Amino acid sequence: MRNIRFASIMAVLLVALSVTASAADIRGAYLESRDAEVYASHCFANSEIGLRGNLAVMAWKIEEGAWNGVSLDGLGIVAVVKASATLGDPFSNPLPAKAALIVDERASAEQRQALTAFAKHMGGGLLETVVRTDVAPISVHFDGGIHAQQATLTAGELVSLKTRAIKTTDSLCHLDDVYYSPLVKLDHAMAAFALESRYSGKGLDVTFNGHNRSSAYLGTFSVGASGYTD
């Protein structure tokens, strides 16, 4: 009887572990930067609506996992978005949007397809229309982890993003708060100060080079890839 009971418990544990593993088939870290403040006072944020905030850099660093059955361990992908309106404005529609993708040069042809499918799934409508795809070395580094809010992203010569923690001295009126949420669903997210946010690629008919704005997010993601065939 004792052996039967032990075997039953082990079977339940194995099922639980299997469910947990399949619930998070792919996980990693995420970086985002826009051409508008995401952590700001309402008066300052309102002054940018309709004038700025339609451009964004979105980057995923996959720590481990597979998409469509293809392993993506250690690879990255970057999306640059040009939307039709200020991203996050509840009174305007950012769609249609155009996107340029930068795929990790270390990825095989099969992995590049899987990375693209993964990014389009995560980005939703913002990445529905991809007008250009480049291949470049992608480097994402967190100095002290997500909570330190210090990160560096480079995608060849096309994208450069560097962040630090937001300080009280960054505020213009000391009433700042999170005004916009991240553009994608994350397990955990923290607003950050973008020391530099640059894009100099082709395809979107726009380049930008921003400095010293509370316009970035750092976060972590996990998503179950089972069943997806993007």
N, C-alpha and C positions, 0 to 999 in steps of 0.2 A: 504493500500500500504506500509506504514511504517513497519507494522508487518511482511509482506511478505519479505520485503528487509532485515529486521533484522534476520528473520529465515534463509534466504539464506546465509547471512554472517556467521551465527553460523554453518551452515552445512559445509561450506567451511573450517572453522577453525577446526572443528572436523575431517574432512578428512585429513587436513594437520597434525594435531597432531597424528592421527593414522599412517600415512605414516612415520612420524619422529620416532615414537616408534618402528615400525617394522623394520626401517632401522638400528637400533642399539639394537638388542634383548639381547645382552650380552656385558658387558664391564668390564674393570678392569685394573690392573697394570701388568707390565711385567718386568722381570729381566733376564739378560743374561751375561754370562762370558765365555771367551775362553782362551786357553793356548797360545795366541799370542796377541800382542798389537793391539787394534782397533783405538786408538788415538796415532799416532806416526809420525815421519818424514818418508819420502819415503825411505831413505837409510836404516833406521832401520827396517822398515816393510819388505823391499825387502830381508833383511838378514834372515828373518824368513820363507819366502815362501818356501814350500817344505820340511821344517824341523819341523815346529810347526804349530799350528792353526787348527789342524784337530779334536780337542776336544772342546766340548762346553756344558755348562749348560744352560737350558732354563726353565724359571718358569713363570707360569701364576697365578695370584691371581684374582679370579672372584669376583667383588664387587656385581654385581647383574645380573640376566639373566638366561635364560634356553637354553639348547641344546637338540635337538630332543624331545622337549616338557618336559624335565626334569629340574627342578630348580637346579641351581648350586650356589646360593647365598652364598658368604663367603667361598667357597671352593678353594683349590689350587691343582695344578699338576705340577710336575717337570719332565723334560726330560733331559737325559744326552746322548750326541751324540758323536759317533766315526765315522768320515768321512774318505773317501779314499784320501783326499787331503786337503790342506789348505782352510778353509772355506772363501769364498769371493774372491779367486784368479780367475780372469777372464780367465786365460789360462789353468786351470785344472778343472777337474770334481770331485766334492766331493762325488758323488754317484758311487757305492752304499754306503750307510751309515747304521750303526746299532745304535739302541737306546735302552736305558733302561728307563722305566717310574717309577715314584714314585707318587702314588695316595694318596690323603688326607685320613687319617684313619677315619675322621668324615663322609665320604661319604657312603651312602648306596650302595648296590650292583648295583642298577639301576643308581645311580649317578656316580659310578666308570666307568661304561660303557660309560656314556655320557661324562665324563671328558676325557676319552681316545679318544673318537671320536672327541671331540673338539680339543684336542692337536694335533692329527694326521692331522686334517684339517688345523690348523694353521701352523704346521711345514712342511707340504708338503712331498717332497721326503726324507727329513732328518729323518722323523719319519715313513716312510713307513714300515720299517722292525724293529719291536719291539721284542727284544730277551729276555727281562725280565721285569716283572712288580712287584714292591714291594708296600706295603702299610705302611705308616708312618705318624706321625704327621708333618704337614707342617705349618711353621710360616713365614710370610712375613711382615716386618715392615719397614715403611719409616719414618725417623726422619726429620721432616721439610718439607715433601712432595717431589715430584719428582724433583723439581728444586734445592733442596738442595743436590741432588745426594748421599744422605746417606741412605743406605738400608741394611737390614740384612735378609738373607734367611737361614732357617734351614729345613732340611727334615730328621727327625730322626737323626741317626748317619751316614747317607749316604752322605748328601750334606751340605756344609756350605759355605756361600758367604757373605762377608761384604764389603761394598763400602763407598767411600767418594768422595767429589768433587776433580777434577783434579787441581793441582796447577802448577804454572809456574816452580817451583823447581823440578817437576817430569820429566821435559823434559831433554833429553840427549844432544840435539843440538839446542833447541829453535826454531825449524822449524816444530813443530808437528801440525797435523791437523787430521780430521777424515779420516782414511784410508779405513776402512771397514764399511759398513752399517749394521744395525741389521739384524739378520737372518730371521726375520718375519716382516710382514707389521704392522706398528704402527701408531697411530694418532700423537704421539709426542714422541721423543726419545732424550736422552742426554747421551753422553759418560761419564763414571765414572772410578775412580781408585779403583781397587780391592785390598783391604788390605789382603783378604784371599779368595781363591777359591779352595774348596776341594771336591773330590768325592772318596768314599771308598767302593763302591758297587761292586756287581758281575754281570756277564753276558757279559761285554764288553772286558774282559781280559786286563783291564787297570785301574789304579787308578791314581789320580794326586792330588797334593797339592801345589798350586801356591800362591805366595805372592807379593804384591807391584808391580802391573803392571796396566797400563792404558788399561785394557782388558774387561771392562764391559759396559753394557748399562742398563739404566732405561727407562721405557716408559709406555705409556697408550695405550689401544686398545679398539675398539668397532667394533662389527661385527653383521650383521643381520643373525640370526640363522634360520629364516623362510625358509622352503623349503629344508634344509639340512637333509639328512637321512644317515649320515656316519655310 
